[in-house]
Amino acid sequence: MIDLISHPLAMLAYGMACNLLMALHSASKPDKPVHPVEFLRSRPYAIGLGVVASLAAFGGLHATDELGPITALGVGYAGSDILQRFADRAASRLQR
């Protein structure tokens, strides 16, 4: 059971889920929480690119035998976070 919890693919999913929850928290206001489904629907390309980038980094690390559970967790979190930052920056430039 512990092997399944700490499997690199599971750790990748945990990192991506952690990033999603943090993004939901930052997008919510005290009087108006953001529903997770609405959040995902409002950013389909950013979410999709984050997943693809995380899987690409995961595959690259796996191919070079540099992949461990903690590395997979970091890849899942960072892959989504980096693309989210790019999406936010592009949106702010479009609003100007």
Beta strands, then each sheet from edge to edge (+ up, - down):
end
